[in-house]
């Protein structure tokens, strides 16, 4: 199985740098603005885009991403509309990898087989479903892989060497290393430990390792990019979007640019850490 993810990480590796992975919530603050933002991210420096699937009970997300999901749901976003938005993006961009990130409940309600077929047709490359452990691979992971999608797993500082092989079973695309314990946006990670953590994961898998949670600016991105194959930023982008909104959470003329400006800055930080071995 080969999606757009593998060649994109290979391209970044050949350029001697980490990939920048950006997260946005589908439909935040409204579907039209969300599509405009999604379409603008590659030119701003995003190598891979994670698209959040709005859900009412996002247990692993901090306040910023929870609020983004609620704004999206209030604006009428749904899983069906999320897939349609990816298809609209894909009609304009055939190269940038898209990963859907979220929770199993909306997928289960939609129907696993229908969801996977529609996701593949829309141009989705991979899935991150945070509340399905490896013990539940038969629910979605294995069917997703059989449908031609990467299933990307999260590893954390508490994922020890005994647990890690189980986590990596059936994982493909890349490994998402959560550099701190807790919910998204909760704290600043200890960057001095990132390198050791990445090295430990790489002893178990040849997959690229992307590191997220706590990336807020160019400096923090550069600190991670020196050790990882990818740098993931989400909460900081959601906060930049929120700051640009009117009091009633309506988008302004500067909403898309507010996010893209931060992406450009963080992309500059990632690229300043060039020198990784191809």
Order of alpha helices (4+ residues) and beta strands (2+ residues): alpha-beta-alpha-beta-alpha-alpha-beta-alpha-alpha-beta-alpha-beta-beta-alpha-beta-alpha-beta-alpha-beta-alpha-alpha
